[in-house]
């Protein structure tokens, strides 16, 4: 009789609240939670590959609390000399293409090679409730149990394109914690690709066959960014359609000019659920890193990305400081009311508010 597979989604028996709970213990725990964060100790723990410390640091970096900003910057600055030693991979594709299943199979393949990987999964936030499900760990229930894997779901919030506000900083922290491969999974909403492309070394585009995706995929922007196009779910009755789609995408790629990287984008097929074609994709990534390292494009791209993120960070900080300015907070509601009653144009209101700072 085969042994029943243990699922990460099983329910555990809860712990009942004791009637004689030690109140002094509760007080001690609450005081520890309110205790000042020791950034030096946190950095030391991160460099020692402490996952708990890494999670705390990312939470601190993602916080919108102004008091946390200085501590977060101090941690990032201390971790920066220990970063830039990983392969950063962006993975995108439309919802339903099988990103989570692919990442789980792909991640298990990488860890079998002795590598440590961090998965930064971006979850879409509701424009109404501002909430996110953050259910990526439940969709990767085998990968999450691997000691060499760190999975961090983050809400996209109001960031354009569905990329978490502080993903760039999270990459640095994960690299400092000794992860060899950083995978960024996007929301796949159409605009996220540009942002993710600006923070990774290698861009993998997952596509579907037999769903009209071949024609959609030939749109110029997304194809230009892809280093490899992997047609997923190439199994069963869909295998033949996947092979046809591979031919179509190959033809499309030849219409584009040669990339500055000197790398010719490839098209491959895979089945994440059957673990087929996964090793070929990993080998292509290694070939890409070798090729771009030899012609210095790998480092040049990272330098350009750093410049891009300098400008982005300045813009983000200026926006944050503007809307949190005491005068702006006080006057913004008045200006919105004037616009609503047609007593002022949005442009005039904007000029007035900008003049207050």
C-alpha positions as a Markdown table, in Angstrom:
| # | Residue | x | y | z |
|---|---|---|---|---|
| 1 | Unk | 0.0 | 0.0 | 0.0 |
| 2 | Unk | 1.4 | 3.3 | -1.1 |
| 3 | Unk | 2.2 | 5.9 | 1.6 |
| 4 | Unk | -0.2 | 8.8 | 1.6 |
| 5 | Unk | 1.3 | 12.1 | 0.4 |
| 6 | Unk | 1.4 | 14.8 | 3.1 |
| 7 | Unk | 0.0 | 18.1 | 2.0 |
| 8 | Unk | 1.1 | 21.5 | 3.2 |
| 9 | Unk | -2.6 | 22.4 | 3.2 |
| 10 | Unk | -3.6 | 20.1 | 6.0 |
| 11 | Unk | -5.4 | 21.5 | 9.0 |
| 12 | Unk | -3.6 | 21.3 | 12.4 |
| 13 | Unk | -5.3 | 21.0 | 15.7 |
| 14 | Unk | -5.5 | 24.4 | 17.4 |
| 15 | Unk | -4.2 | 25.3 | 20.8 |
| 16 | Unk | -6.9 | 26.1 | 23.3 |
| 17 | Unk | -6.6 | 29.2 | 25.4 |
| 18 | Unk | -5.7 | 28.4 | 29.0 |
| 19 | Unk | -7.8 | 29.9 | 31.8 |
| 20 | Unk | -4.7 | 30.4 | 33.8 |
| 21 | Unk | -2.7 | 32.3 | 31.1 |
| 22 | Unk | 0.3 | 34.0 | 32.7 |
| 23 | Unk | -0.5 | 37.7 | 32.3 |
| 24 | Unk | 3.2 | 38.7 | 32.9 |
| 25 | Unk | 4.2 | 36.5 | 29.9 |
| 26 | Unk | 1.6 | 38.2 | 27.7 |
| 27 | Unk | 3.0 | 41.6 | 28.9 |
| 28 | Unk | 6.6 | 40.5 | 28.1 |
| 29 | Unk | 5.6 | 39.3 | 24.6 |
| 30 | Unk | 3.8 | 42.6 | 23.8 |
| 31 | Unk | 6.8 | 44.6 | 25.0 |
| 32 | Unk | 9.2 | 42.6 | 22.8 |
| 33 | Unk | 6.9 | 43.4 | 19.8 |
| 34 | Unk | 7.1 | 47.1 | 20.6 |
| 35 | Unk | 10.9 | 47.0 | 21.1 |
| 36 | Unk | 13.2 | 49.0 | 19.0 |
| 37 | Unk | 14.4 | 47.2 | 15.9 |
| 38 | Unk | 18.1 | 46.6 | 16.1 |
| 39 | Unk | 19.2 | 47.1 | 12.5 |
| 40 | Unk | 22.8 | 45.9 | 13.0 |
| 41 | Unk | 21.6 | 42.6 | 14.6 |
| 42 | Unk | 19.0 | 42.2 | 11.7 |
| 43 | Unk | 21.7 | 42.6 | 9.1 |
| 44 | Unk | 24.0 | 40.2 | 10.8 |
| 45 | Unk | 21.2 | 37.6 | 10.9 |
| 46 | Unk | 20.5 | 38.1 | 7.2 |
| 47 | Unk | 24.1 | 37.6 | 6.3 |
| 48 | Unk | 23.9 | 34.4 | 8.3 |
| 49 | Unk | 21.0 | 33.2 | 6.1 |
| 50 | Unk | 18.4 | 33.6 | 8.8 |
| 51 | Unk | 15.0 | 33.5 | 6.9 |
| 52 | Unk | 13.1 | 35.0 | 9.8 |
| 53 | Unk | 15.4 | 38.1 | 9.8 |
| 54 | Unk | 15.1 | 38.3 | 6.0 |
| 55 | Unk | 11.3 | 38.3 | 6.3 |
| 56 | Unk | 11.4 | 41.0 | 9.0 |
| 57 | Unk | 13.7 | 43.2 | 6.9 |
| 58 | Unk | 11.5 | 42.9 | 3.8 |
| 59 | Unk | 8.4 | 43.8 | 5.9 |
| 60 | Unk | 10.3 | 46.8 | 7.2 |
| 61 | Unk | 11.3 | 47.9 | 3.7 |
| 62 | Unk | 7.7 | 47.5 | 2.4 |
| 63 | Unk | 6.2 | 49.5 | 5.3 |
| 64 | Unk | 4.7 | 52.9 | 4.5 |
| 65 | Unk | 5.4 | 54.1 | 8.1 |
| 66 | Unk | 7.8 | 57.1 | 7.7 |
| 67 | Unk | 9.6 | 56.0 | 10.9 |
| 68 | Unk | 10.6 | 52.8 | 9.2 |
| 69 | Unk | 12.2 | 54.4 | 6.2 |
| 70 | Unk | 15.5 | 55.4 | 7.8 |
| 71 | Unk | 15.9 | 51.9 | 9.3 |
| 72 | Unk | 15.1 | 50.2 | 6.0 |
| 73 | Unk | 17.6 | 52.4 | 4.2 |
| 74 | Unk | 20.3 | 51.5 | 6.8 |
| 75 | Unk | 19.6 | 47.8 | 6.3 |
| 76 | Unk | 19.7 | 48.0 | 2.5 |
| 77 | Unk | 23.0 | 50.0 | 2.6 |
| 78 | Unk | 24.6 | 47.4 | 4.9 |
| 79 | Unk | 23.4 | 44.5 | 2.7 |
| 80 | Unk | 24.4 | 46.1 | -0.7 |
| 81 | Unk | 28.1 | 45.0 | -0.6 |
| 82 | Unk | 26.9 | 41.4 | -0.2 |
| 83 | Unk | 24.4 | 41.6 | -3.1 |
| 84 | Unk | 24.7 | 41.3 | -6.9 |
| 85 | Unk | 25.8 | 37.7 | -6.8 |
| 86 | Unk | 22.6 | 36.0 | -8.0 |
| 87 | Unk | 20.8 | 35.3 | -11.3 |
| 88 | Unk | 17.7 | 37.4 | -11.4 |
| 89 | Unk | 14.9 | 35.9 | -13.4 |
| 90 | Unk | 11.6 | 37.5 | -14.3 |
| 91 | Unk | 8.7 | 35.2 | -15.2 |
| 92 | Unk | 5.5 | 36.5 | -16.6 |
| 93 | Unk | 2.5 | 35.3 | -18.6 |
| 94 | Unk | -1.3 | 35.8 | -18.7 |
| 95 | Unk | -3.4 | 34.5 | -15.8 |
| 96 | Unk | -4.0 | 30.8 | -16.3 |
| 97 | Unk | -0.8 | 30.1 | -18.1 |
| 98 | Unk | 0.5 | 28.1 | -15.1 |
| 99 | Unk | 3.1 | 30.5 | -13.6 |
| 100 | Unk | 2.9 | 29.1 | -10.1 |
| 101 | Unk | 3.0 | 25.4 | -11.2 |
| 102 | Unk | 5.9 | 26.2 | -13.5 |
| 103 | Unk | 7.8 | 28.0 | -10.8 |
| 104 | Unk | 7.3 | 25.1 | -8.4 |
| 105 | Unk | 8.6 | 22.6 | -10.9 |
| 106 | Unk | 11.4 | 24.9 | -12.0 |
| 107 | Unk | 12.4 | 25.8 | -8.5 |
| 108 | Unk | 12.6 | 22.1 | -7.4 |
| 109 | Unk | 14.8 | 21.5 | -10.4 |
| 110 | Unk | 17.2 | 24.3 | -9.5 |
| 111 | Unk | 17.4 | 23.2 | -5.8 |
| 112 | Unk | 18.3 | 19.7 | -7.0 |
| 113 | Unk | 21.4 | 21.3 | -8.5 |
| 114 | Unk | 22.4 | 22.5 | -5.1 |
| 115 | Unk | 21.2 | 26.1 | -5.6 |
| 116 | Unk | 19.2 | 28.3 | -3.1 |
| 117 | Unk | 16.3 | 30.2 | -4.6 |
| 118 | Unk | 14.1 | 33.1 | -3.5 |
| 119 | Unk | 10.7 | 33.6 | -5.1 |
| 120 | Unk | 9.2 | 37.1 | -4.9 |
| 121 | Unk | 5.6 | 36.6 | -6.0 |
| 122 | Unk | 3.6 | 39.7 | -6.7 |
| 123 | Unk | -0.1 | 39.3 | -5.9 |
| 124 | Unk | -2.7 | 41.7 | -7.4 |
| 125 | Unk | -4.4 | 44.1 | -5.0 |
| 126 | Unk | -8.1 | 45.0 | -5.2 |
| 127 | Unk | -8.7 | 48.5 | -6.4 |
| 128 | Unk | -11.8 | 48.6 | -4.2 |
| 129 | Unk | -10.8 | 46.9 | -0.9 |
| 130 | Unk | -7.0 | 47.3 | -1.3 |
| 131 | Unk | -6.6 | 43.7 | -0.1 |
| 132 | Unk | -4.7 | 40.8 | -1.6 |
| 133 | Unk | -5.1 | 37.0 | -1.3 |
| 134 | Unk | -1.3 | 36.3 | -1.1 |
| 135 | Unk | -2.0 | 32.7 | -1.8 |
| 136 | Unk | 1.2 | 31.8 | -3.8 |
| 137 | Unk | 2.5 | 29.6 | -1.0 |
| 138 | Unk | -0.6 | 27.4 | -1.1 |
| 139 | Unk | -0.1 | 27.0 | -4.9 |
| 140 | Unk | 3.5 | 25.9 | -4.4 |
| 141 | Unk | 2.9 | 23.5 | -1.5 |
| 142 | Unk | 5.8 | 21.2 | -2.4 |
| 143 | Unk | 8.3 | 24.0 | -3.0 |
| 144 | Unk | 7.4 | 25.9 | 0.2 |
| 145 | Unk | 8.7 | 22.9 | 2.2 |
| 146 | Unk | 12.1 | 23.0 | 0.6 |
| 147 | Unk | 14.7 | 24.3 | 3.1 |
| 148 | Unk | 16.7 | 25.9 | 0.2 |
| 149 | Unk | 13.7 | 28.0 | -0.9 |
| 150 | Unk | 12.3 | 31.3 | 0.4 |
| 151 | Unk | 8.9 | 32.4 | -1.0 |
| 152 | Unk | 7.7 | 35.9 | -0.3 |
| 153 | Unk | 4.3 | 37.0 | -1.6 |
| 154 | Unk | 3.8 | 40.7 | -1.7 |
| 155 | Unk | 0.8 | 42.9 | -2.6 |
| 156 | Unk | 1.1 | 45.0 | -5.7 |
| 157 | Unk | -0.8 | 47.8 | -4.0 |
| 158 | Unk | -1.2 | 50.9 | -6.2 |
| 159 | Unk | 2.0 | 50.3 | -8.0 |
| 160 | Unk | 1.7 | 50.6 | -11.8 |
| 161 | Unk | 1.9 | 47.3 | -13.6 |
| 162 | Unk | 1.4 | 45.0 | -10.7 |
| 163 | Unk | 4.9 | 45.0 | -9.2 |
| 164 | Unk | 5.3 | 45.5 | -5.5 |
| 165 | Unk | 6.5 | 48.9 | -4.4 |
| 166 | Unk | 9.8 | 47.6 | -2.9 |
| 167 | Unk | 10.6 | 44.5 | -5.0 |
| 168 | Unk | 13.9 | 46.0 | -6.0 |
| 169 | Unk | 15.0 | 46.3 | -2.4 |
| 170 | Unk | 13.8 | 42.8 | -1.6 |
| 171 | Unk | 16.1 | 41.5 | -4.3 |
| 172 | Unk | 19.1 | 43.0 | -2.6 |
| 173 | Unk | 18.1 | 41.6 | 0.8 |
| 174 | Unk | 17.6 | 38.1 | -0.7 |
| 175 | Unk | 21.0 | 38.2 | -2.4 |
| 176 | Unk | 22.6 | 39.3 | 0.9 |
| 177 | Unk | 21.0 | 36.3 | 2.5 |
| 178 | Unk | 22.9 | 34.0 | 0.1 |
| 179 | Unk | 20.3 | 33.1 | -2.5 |
| 180 | Unk | 21.8 | 32.0 | -5.8 |
| 181 | Unk | 18.6 | 32.6 | -8.0 |
| 182 | Unk | 16.0 | 35.2 | -7.5 |
| 183 | Unk | 12.7 | 34.6 | -9.3 |
| 184 | Unk | 10.1 | 37.4 | -9.7 |
| 185 | Unk | 6.6 | 36.3 | -10.6 |
| 186 | Unk | 4.5 | 39.1 | -12.0 |
| 187 | Unk | 0.7 | 39.6 | -11.9 |
| 188 | Unk | 0.6 | 39.2 | -15.7 |
| 189 | Unk | -1.8 | 42.1 | -16.2 |
| 190 | Unk | 0.0 | 43.6 | -19.3 |
| 191 | Unk | 2.0 | 46.5 | -17.9 |
| 192 | Unk | 4.1 | 44.6 | -15.3 |
| 193 | Unk | 6.5 | 43.3 | -17.9 |
| 194 | Unk | 8.3 | 46.6 | -18.5 |
| 195 | Unk | 8.9 | 47.1 | -14.7 |
| 196 | Unk | 10.0 | 43.6 | -14.1 |
| 197 | Unk | 12.3 | 43.7 | -17.1 |
| 198 | Unk | 14.0 | 46.7 | -15.5 |
| 199 | Unk | 15.1 | 44.7 | -12.5 |
| 200 | Unk | 16.1 | 41.2 | -13.8 |
| 201 | Unk | 18.9 | 39.7 | -15.8 |
| 202 | Unk | 16.7 | 37.2 | -17.7 |
| 203 | Unk | 13.1 | 37.6 | -18.9 |
| 204 | Unk | 11.1 | 34.4 | -19.4 |
| 205 | Unk | 7.7 | 34.7 | -21.1 |
| 206 | Unk | 5.2 | 31.8 | -20.6 |
| 207 | Unk | 2.7 | 31.4 | -23.3 |
| 208 | Unk | -0.3 | 29.1 | -24.1 |
| 209 | Unk | -1.1 | 27.3 | -27.3 |
| 210 | Unk | -4.5 | 26.8 | -28.7 |
| 211 | Unk | -6.0 | 29.8 | -27.0 |
| 212 | Unk | -5.4 | 32.5 | -29.7 |
| 213 | Unk | -2.3 | 33.4 | -27.8 |
| 214 | Unk | 0.0 | 32.9 | -30.9 |
| 215 | Unk | -1.4 | 36.0 | -32.5 |
| 216 | Unk | -1.4 | 38.0 | -29.3 |
| 217 | Unk | 2.2 | 37.0 | -28.6 |
| 218 | Unk | 3.4 | 38.6 | -31.9 |
| 219 | Unk | 2.7 | 42.1 | -30.4 |
| 220 | Unk | 6.0 | 43.9 | -30.6 |
| 221 | Unk | 6.6 | 45.1 | -27.0 |
| 222 | Unk | 6.4 | 41.8 | -25.1 |
| 223 | Unk | 8.3 | 39.8 | -27.7 |
| 224 | Unk | 11.2 | 42.4 | -27.7 |
| 225 | Unk | 11.6 | 41.9 | -24.0 |
| 226 | Unk | 11.6 | 38.1 | -23.9 |
| 227 | Unk | 14.9 | 36.2 | -23.8 |
| 228 | Unk | 13.1 | 32.9 | -23.9 |
| 229 | Unk | 9.5 | 32.1 | -24.8 |
| 230 | Unk | 8.3 | 28.9 | -23.2 |
| 231 | Unk | 5.0 | 27.4 | -24.4 |
| 232 | Unk | 3.6 | 25.8 | -21.2 |
| 233 | Unk | 1.1 | 23.0 | -20.9 |
| 234 | Unk | 2.6 | 21.1 | -23.9 |
| 235 | Unk | 1.1 | 17.8 | -22.9 |
| 236 | Unk | -1.8 | 15.5 | -23.8 |
| 237 | Unk | -4.0 | 16.8 | -26.6 |
| 238 | Unk | -2.3 | 20.2 | -26.4 |
| 239 | Unk | 1.2 | 18.9 | -27.4 |
| 240 | Unk | 0.6 | 19.2 | -31.1 |
| 241 | Unk | -0.8 | 22.7 | -30.8 |
| 242 | Unk | 2.2 | 23.7 | -28.7 |
| 243 | Unk | 4.6 | 22.5 | -31.4 |
| 244 | Unk | 2.7 | 24.5 | -34.0 |
| 245 | Unk | 2.9 | 27.6 | -31.8 |
| 246 | Unk | 6.6 | 27.1 | -31.3 |
| 247 | Unk | 7.1 | 27.4 | -35.1 |
| 248 | Unk | 4.9 | 30.5 | -35.3 |
| 249 | Unk | 6.8 | 32.2 | -32.5 |
| 250 | Unk | 10.1 | 31.3 | -34.1 |
| 251 | Unk | 9.0 | 32.9 | -37.3 |
| 252 | Unk | 8.0 | 36.1 | -35.4 |
| 253 | Unk | 11.3 | 36.4 | -33.6 |
| 254 | Unk | 13.2 | 36.5 | -36.9 |
| 255 | Unk | 11.3 | 39.7 | -37.7 |
| 256 | Unk | 13.0 | 41.6 | -34.9 |
| 257 | Unk | 16.5 | 43.2 | -35.0 |
| 258 | Unk | 19.4 | 41.7 | -33.1 |
| 259 | Unk | 19.4 | 42.5 | -29.4 |
| 260 | Unk | 22.2 | 44.5 | -27.8 |
| 261 | Unk | 22.9 | 41.6 | -25.6 |
| 262 | Unk | 24.0 | 39.5 | -28.6 |
| 263 | Unk | 21.6 | 36.9 | -27.5 |
| 264 | Unk | 19.1 | 35.4 | -30.0 |
| 265 | Unk | 15.8 | 34.7 | -28.1 |
| 266 | Unk | 14.7 | 31.1 | -28.1 |
| 267 | Unk | 11.4 | 29.4 | -28.2 |
| 268 | Unk | 10.8 | 26.1 | -26.4 |
| 269 | Unk | 7.9 | 24.0 | -25.1 |
| 270 | Unk | 7.4 | 22.6 | -21.7 |
| 271 | Unk | 5.0 | 20.8 | -19.4 |
| 272 | Unk | 5.4 | 22.0 | -15.8 |
| 273 | Unk | 2.9 | 19.4 | -14.5 |
| 274 | Unk | 4.8 | 16.6 | -16.2 |
| 275 | Unk | 8.3 | 18.1 | -15.5 |
| 276 | Unk | 9.1 | 18.0 | -19.2 |
| 277 | Unk | 11.3 | 20.6 | -20.9 |
| 278 | Unk | 12.3 | 22.3 | -17.5 |
| 279 | Unk | 15.9 | 21.3 | -17.6 |
| 280 | Unk | 16.2 | 22.8 | -21.2 |
| 281 | Unk | 14.9 | 26.2 | -19.9 |
| 282 | Unk | 17.5 | 26.2 | -17.1 |
| 283 | Unk | 20.3 | 25.3 | -19.5 |
| 284 | Unk | 19.1 | 28.2 | -21.8 |
| 285 | Unk | 19.3 | 30.6 | -18.8 |
| 286 | Unk | 22.9 | 29.4 | -18.0 |
| 287 | Unk | 23.8 | 29.9 | -21.7 |
| 288 | Unk | 22.4 | 33.4 | -21.6 |
| 289 | Unk | 24.4 | 34.3 | -18.5 |
| 290 | Unk | 27.6 | 32.9 | -20.1 |
| 291 | Unk | 27.0 | 34.8 | -23.4 |
| 292 | Unk | 26.2 | 38.1 | -21.8 |
| 293 | Unk | 28.9 | 37.9 | -19.2 |
| 294 | Unk | 31.6 | 37.4 | -21.9 |
| 295 | Unk | 30.5 | 40.5 | -23.9 |
| 296 | Unk | 30.0 | 42.5 | -20.7 |
| 297 | Unk | 26.3 | 43.1 | -21.4 |
| 298 | Unk | 25.3 | 41.4 | -18.1 |
| 299 | Unk | 27.0 | 44.1 | -16.0 |
| 300 | Unk | 26.2 | 46.9 | -18.3 |
| 301 | Unk | 22.5 | 46.1 | -18.0 |
| 302 | Unk | 22.7 | 46.1 | -14.2 |
| 303 | Unk | 24.4 | 49.5 | -14.3 |
| 304 | Unk | 21.6 | 50.9 | -16.5 |
| 305 | Unk | 18.9 | 49.3 | -14.2 |
| 306 | Unk | 20.5 | 51.0 | -11.2 |
| 307 | Unk | 20.3 | 54.4 | -12.9 |
| 308 | Unk | 16.6 | 53.7 | -13.8 |
| 309 | Unk | 15.8 | 52.8 | -10.2 |
| 310 | Unk | 17.5 | 55.9 | -8.9 |
| 311 | Unk | 15.1 | 58.1 | -10.9 |
| 312 | Unk | 12.1 | 55.9 | -9.9 |
| 313 | Unk | 13.1 | 56.1 | -6.2 |
| 314 | Unk | 13.4 | 59.9 | -6.4 |
| 315 | Unk | 10.0 | 60.2 | -8.1 |
| 316 | Unk | 8.4 | 57.8 | -5.5 |
| 317 | Unk | 9.9 | 59.7 | -2.5 |
| 318 | Unk | 8.8 | 63.1 | -3.9 |
| 319 | Unk | 5.3 | 61.8 | -4.4 |
| 320 | Unk | 5.2 | 60.3 | -0.9 |
| 321 | Unk | 6.5 | 63.5 | 0.8 |
| 322 | Unk | 4.2 | 65.7 | -1.2 |
| 323 | Unk | 1.0 | 63.9 | -0.2 |
| 324 | Unk | 2.1 | 63.6 | 3.4 |
| 325 | Unk | 3.0 | 67.3 | 3.7 |
| 326 | Unk | 0.9 | 69.0 | 6.4 |
| 327 | Unk | -0.3 | 71.9 | 4.1 |
| 328 | Unk | -1.2 | 69.5 | 1.3 |
| 329 | Unk | -3.2 | 67.2 | 3.5 |
| 330 | Unk | -5.1 | 70.2 | 4.8 |
| 331 | Unk | -5.8 | 71.9 | 1.5 |
| 332 | Unk | -6.3 | 68.8 | -0.8 |
| 333 | Unk | -9.9 | 68.2 | 0.3 |
| 334 | Unk | -10.8 | 71.8 | -0.3 |
| 335 | Unk | -9.3 | 71.8 | -3.8 |
| 336 | Unk | -11.2 | 68.5 | -4.7 |
| 337 | Unk | -14.4 | 70.2 | -3.5 |
| 338 | Unk | -13.8 | 73.2 | -5.8 |
| 339 | Unk | -13.2 | 70.9 | -8.7 |
| 340 | Unk | -16.4 | 68.9 | -7.9 |
| 341 | Unk | -18.4 | 72.1 | -7.9 |
| 342 | Unk | -16.8 | 73.3 | -11.1 |
| 343 | Unk | -15.3 | 76.4 | -9.4 |
| 344 | Unk | -11.8 | 75.4 | -10.3 |
| 345 | Unk | -10.1 | 73.3 | -13.0 |
| 346 | Unk | -7.9 | 70.3 | -12.1 |
| 347 | Unk | -4.9 | 72.1 | -13.6 |
| 348 | Unk | -5.4 | 75.3 | -11.6 |
| 349 | Unk | -5.8 | 73.2 | -8.4 |
| 350 | Unk | -2.6 | 71.3 | -9.1 |
| 351 | Unk | -0.7 | 74.5 | -9.6 |
| 352 | Unk | -2.0 | 75.9 | -6.4 |
| 353 | Unk | -1.1 | 72.7 | -4.4 |
| 354 | Unk | 2.4 | 72.5 | -5.9 |
| 355 | Unk | 2.9 | 76.1 | -4.9 |
| 356 | Unk | 2.3 | 75.3 | -1.3 |
| 357 | Unk | 5.4 | 73.2 | -0.9 |
